[in-house]
């Protein structure tokens, strides 16, 4: 498999991951993640030199992976908030971690 073909498969798998995250389809997410990891291994194993097209595909894959990361982080924040409510603790709003908390 060429590096280009492997990157196209990574991108397709990332689109499938995003769709699965949007619909909370765990089976589809597991399948898409497995396909993505297999394709990433194929990208790493490919030995042909980089081209502008390959670099653009890699940037697209990176952008889509960041989109997946945002979805996962939002889902984790929602679960954390729900658990806090169920436990009777006040749900904390988002607060930047850069500065000291105001008293």
PyMOL commands that set and color helices and strands:
alter all, ss='L'
color gray80, all
select helices_A, chain A and resi 3-23+26-45+52-86
alter helices_A, ss='H'
color red, helices_A
deselect
rebuild
show_as cartoon
